[in-house]
């Protein structure tokens, strides 16, 4: 089987990624990338007719509870527990010198 990717291709990708690779690394990565591409070609050759698209190999059930509408806390009670409030809202320190 011919190598689907050359050392020059790997060197080009390394340059684009701004990676400095030695000659030994180029040879090593060329072989590794060729193996990955060969595996991808094997997967591409599989007959997937009738196989639905899958996001996860196992069925997943939603483990979250259903949303249930409940009354919210009383505004005055919550603001009474705050360190400072003003005009029915929490009062917080000014941030980054913003104008009031």
ChimeraX attribute file (.defattr): number of C-alpha atoms within 10 A of each C-alpha:
attribute: neighborCount
match mode: 1-to-1
recipient: residues
	/A:1	4
	/A:2	6
	/A:3	13
	/A:4	13
	/A:5	14
	/A:6	16
	/A:7	17
	/A:8	11
	/A:9	13
	/A:10	19
	/A:11	21
	/A:12	13
	/A:13	12
	/A:14	14
	/A:15	12
	/A:16	9
	/A:17	9
	/A:18	9
	/A:19	11
	/A:20	11
	/A:21	14
	/A:22	10
	/A:23	11
	/A:24	9
	/A:25	14
	/A:26	19
	/A:27	15
	/A:28	12
	/A:29	16
	/A:30	21
	/A:31	18
	/A:32	12
	/A:33	16
	/A:34	16
	/A:35	15
	/A:36	12
	/A:37	15
	/A:38	15
	/A:39	12
	/A:40	11
	/A:41	11
	/A:42	10
	/A:43	11
	/A:44	10
	/A:45	9
	/A:46	8
	/A:47	8
	/A:48	10
	/A:49	6
	/A:50	6
	/A:51	7
	/A:52	7
	/A:53	7
	/A:54	8
	/A:55	7
	/A:56	7
	/A:57	6
	/A:58	7
	/A:59	7
	/A:60	7
	/A:61	6
	/A:62	6
	/A:63	6
	/A:64	6
	/A:65	6
	/A:66	7
	/A:67	6
	/A:68	6
	/A:69	6
	/A:70	6
	/A:71	6
	/A:72	6
	/A:73	8
	/A:74	8
	/A:75	10
	/A:76	11
	/A:77	9
	/A:78	12
	/A:79	16
	/A:80	11
	/A:81	9
	/A:82	12
	/A:83	9
	/A:84	12
	/A:85	14
	/A:86	9
	/A:87	6
	/A:88	9
	/A:89	13
	/A:90	13
	/A:91	13
	/A:92	10
	/A:93	7
	/A:94	9
	/A:95	7
	/A:96	6
	/A:97	7
	/A:98	6
	/A:99	6
	/A:100	4
